[in-house]
Amino acid sequence: MTADQTNLAPTCVNHPKVETRLTCSNCGDPICTRCMVTTAVGQKCPSCAKQSGRAKGNPEPQLLGRAFGAGVAVAALGGVLLVAVPFAGLLLALAHGFVVGATVRWAARRRTHTWLGLVAAAAVLVGLGGLVLVLGGNPFATRLLLTYAISGGVAFARASGVW
């Protein structure tokens, strides 16, 4: 081995012709400035930086409560339109679930997690079902059961990060 070979810097894992002294703070792979992603805990390679919000651990109970409250409020407000239009249809139920899921995600500081998905689905059931009860309707009507399923499923997918 010559003196020139011992002073060579490692090359980037994504760009083999680029020498670098940077390493990913998560996996330790050498990365160049073109492919590094700056995070709160240092520079990471693109694959380590892609970790989802689930990697942050389970959300705290206060965060779940805040997300549930916001989800119920939006589900009830959106439910007014679903109840007012007797044949609201599939698109309105999809939009309702999307908005509830997005609200839960926003209230949870833009995090995604399976628990937040469950909170969003429960918010649809409580918000929409509670509104129907307050208005004197039957919360177990066939049309509403289908709306619960569609809207709750979309809300779950949106808040859990599936969609």
C-alpha positions, 0 to 999 in steps of 0.5 A, spaced: 500 500 500 502 506 498 502 513 501 497 515 496 492 510 497 492 511 505 490 518 504 484 517 500 477 518 503 471 513 502 466 514 496 459 516 497 455 509 497 450 513 491 455 516 487 462 511 487 466 517 484 465 522 489 470 522 495 467 524 502 468 524 509 460 525 511 457 519 514 450 518 515 448 519 523 444 513 523 447 507 519 454 510 518 454 509 510 459 514 507 454 520 503 456 526 499 453 533 500 448 531 494 445 525 497 445 527 504 438 529 508 439 534 513 435 532 519 434 534 527 439 529 529 444 530 523 445 528 516 442 522 514 442 518 507 436 518 503 434 511 505 434 512 513 431 519 512 425 516 509 423 513 515 416 514 517 412 518 523 411 511 526 419 510 527 418 516 532 414 511 537 407 511 540 404 518 540 402 520 547 395 520 550 395 528 550 396 528 543 391 522 542 386 526 546 387 532 542 387 529 535 380 525 537 377 532 539 379 535 533 377 529 529 370 529 532 369 536 531 370 536 524 366 529 523 360 532 526 361 539 522 362 535 515 356 530 518 351 536 517 352 536 510 352 528 509 345 528 513 342 534 509 343 531 503 339 524 503 343 521 497 350 524 499 353 518 495 360 515 495 364 521 493 362 525 499 363 520 504 370 519 501 371 527 502 369 526 509 373 521 511 379 524 508 378 531 511 377 528 518 383 524 517 387 530 515 385 534 521 387 528 526 394 528 523 394 536 523 392 536 530 397 530 532 403 535 529 403 532 522 405 525 525 402 518 522 401 512 526 396 506 527 393 509 533 392 515 530 388 512 524 384 508 530 383 515 533 380 518 526 376 512 525 373 513 532 372 520 531 368 519 525 363 514 528 362 518 534 362 525 531 357 523 525 353 518 530 353 523 535 350 528 530 345 523 527 343 522 535 342 529 536 338 530 530 333 525 532 335 520 527 337 513 527 345 512 527 344 505 525 340 506 518 343 502 513 345 508 509 349 511 515 353 504 516 355 504 509 357 512 510 361 510 517 365 504 513 367 508 507 369 515 511 372 511 517 376 507 512 379 513 509 380 517 515 384 511 518 388 510 512 389 518 512 391 518 519 395 512 519 400 514 513 397 509 509 395 514 504 
